[in-house]
Amino acid sequence: MHEDLFSLLLKVAEKAGITITDVPGNYNDPDVAFCKSKIININRNYNSNISVAFRLAHEISHIEFSQPSFLYAFSPYIKNKEERETNERAIRMIARLVYIDTPNEYRNWISFMNEFNLPSWFEPLVKDLIYE
């Protein structure tokens, strides 16, 4: 499922004029979004349990909605408004893609959390957003 979703996210990025580069970094190198130049570096080796597909949606959301002069390294934390909003947008983006033909009563926030290996602090976001 993740490779199919990853492919759909690549199409979303392409439509938005965003270049995705797979970088062979080490486990300490996070994914990075260069907002002004609309480039995302994805490091599949990055030491994160969160799925690469979710991380890509997160970085696309930074480029689409954040300050264009900023550079963002992947951070799953919801410590500031910017990261919270970016995570919300990533959840919405993925939910629209994976639940396109799924009625709300068949959507399950726990399954969504488990599928993308999201940490517990995402729970309030996922509970609300996958049903929109």
N, C-alpha and C positions, 0 to 999 in steps of 0.2 A: 504493500500500500504506500509506503513512504517514497519509493522510487517514482510511482505514478504521480503522487502529490508533488514531489520535487520537480518533475517535468512540467506539471501545471504551473508551479510557481516560477519556473524559468520563463514560461510564456507570459505570465503577468509582468515579470521584470522586463522582458523584451518589448512588450507593448508600451511600457513606461520609459523606454530608452535607457534601461539600466544594464550595465555590463556585469556579468557574473564571472569571476575567475576562481577556479579551484586552485588553492595554493598548498604546496606540500610542506606545511609548517610542522613544528613539533607540538607536543601536547599542551604547552604553555601559551601558544599563539592563538588568541581568540579570533573569531570572525570579525571583519571590519567593514563598516560602511563609510565610504567617502562621499558625503552628500553632494558637495558642489560638483564633483566630476561624475556622479552617478555610477560609481563602481562599488561592487561588493566583492571582498575576498572571503571565500569560504574555506576553512581549514577543517577537513573531515577528521583530522587527527587531534583536534582540540579536546582537551580533557573536560568534557561535559556530558552528563547523562541525557540532557535534553536532545531530542532528535534533531538531526541536521535540517530536516524539512521545516521544523518550527523555527530554528535559528535563521534560516533563509527568509521566512515570512517576517520575522522580527526585523531583520536588516532592510528588507524591502520597505517595510513600514517607516523605518528611520528616514530613508531617502525620500519617500513620497510625502512625508508629513513633518519632518524636523527642519531645523534651521539649516539652510543650504551651506553655510560656511563651516559647519561642524563635522567632526570625525567621530564616529561611534564604534567602540569595540563591544562585542556581544556581552551583555550582562543580563542574566535572568531576574535579577533582583528588582523589587518594586519599591525602592527606597526614595525615588524622586518622581515628580509628576511626569517628566519626559519618558522615563522607562515604563511607568505604569501605562501611559497612553499608547506607547509603542507595543507593549505586550497585548493590550486590548485589541489593537488593530490587527496584530498577527493572529490572534484567536479568531476574530471575525473573518479575516481573509481565509483562513484554513476551513472554518466552519462552512463558509459559503461554497467552498470547493468540494469538500467531502460530503456535505449534507444537501447538495443541490436538489436531490429528489427524495429526501428523507423527511417525512412529517415529524414535527416536534416530539410526538409521543414515542418515537423510536430513537430519539437522540438521548445519549446517556453521558452526563458530564464526567462520571467516574471513568468510563471507558475512554473518553477523550483525554483525560489527565494521564491515564495509564498508557495509552497509545503513543503519546508524545513525551512520556516520562517527565511530566511537569512537576515541579516541587509543590508542596502543600500550600504555600502562600498564593498560588494561582487559583486555588479553589473558588474563592468568591467571584473572581472574574469569569472563570469558565462556567460556573453555575448559571450566571446571567446571560453570557454572550452567545453560547451555542444555540440558544433558543430564539434568537432574534430573526 
